[in-house]
């Protein structure tokens, strides 16, 4: 994984930043082939649709596009859409149930142009929850029952629910990621928001035990902030699972899979105990050279790369 600070953190990726990313990739052996892009959350729509059975001869894909356009007030040619069949309920219905992800050209095209101008040709675009689901297909724990995916970024948390290995629900919870933990540390220990953010980044790079200082107050504040964040994630995951369980009432929850840049900090914490299921970090792709394996923080990127392979 290559990580570096944004040039303009609050702004869309510019050509200058894309050029910097391309140069870093080339230094690490990239051959300037196609890239996969996680779709921007602005303008992204995800949901489920109940449509007529395919056996009726109904144009299911056209109906899905029309319904997404109607719900969002978009014109028919204003967006890209992908759909996938959802598992049948235990009590089967004749309807075709689809998962849907769609993103507007208005939100995609400026980003695609900046990346292309900077030397990054995008060959595939995928919604982050779909990338997480694609990357986690290899987990045996996600294939037979419910599994909740929790991806913790700096600014937001993405939650996905898999039923028998298929994504059936997704949501993004803003302002609940590692940045919120840094704010909580500052509020408890009065160390300054910049200092608490630096502390978290050091912990993610070098490990909790090595970085936490002898200052007992700061150590306690950090552990408490992480535990509070996990409590929020369990609550958000429970709400997401409740919706999915109404569709599949007979499936148990077998695991929570933690990914994203916050996974090294969160995955092994005792505060997950109330979840009452296995809590595991997203694992590297099996069969790869151990020296090249990506950690759980790379899960969305891995899912996007696998999607690019699928599209090839």
Secondary structure by P-SEA (a helix, b strand, c coil): cbbbbbccccccccaaaaaaaaaaaaaacccccbbbbcccccccccccccccccccccaaaaaaaaaaaaaaccccccccbbbbbcccccccccbbbbbbbbbbccccaaaaaaaaaacccccccccaaaaaaaaacccccccccbbbbbbbcccbbbbbbbccccccbbbbbccccaaaaaaaaaaaccccaaaaaaaaaaaaacccccccccaaaaaaaaaaaaaaaaaaaaaaaaaaaaaaaaacccccccbbbbbccccccccccccccccccccccccccccccccccccccaaaaaaaaaaaaaac
